[in-house]
Amino acid sequence: MDRRKELIIQKLKANGCRITKQRMELLDIILENKCSSCKEIFYRASKLDDEIGIATVYRMVNALEEIGVISRKIVYEPDKLEDEKIYH
């Protein structure tokens, strides 16, 4: 186990979070992938363990946010205005 993961687990435990097999799987997915949403994390996790629920994913993401390990960002990109489009 790498040092970063160990530190995260220590912080989670200090924050009162039990470290279950499912939470470890979710942590691995979050650390190894750039996921854009909880649904994406859930989709990846459900391939590994069909008993992981979406609520477990949200709780884990919230726990990681609480200890300052991750931050949720929403990215919106505007469409080009009609005048900016190039016609050929």
Buried (B, 14 or more C-beta within 10 A) or exposed (E): EEEEEEEBBEBBEEEEBEEEEBBBBBBBBBBEEEBEEBEBBBBBBBEEEEEBEBEBBBBBBEBBEEBEBBEEEEEEEEEEEEEEEEEE
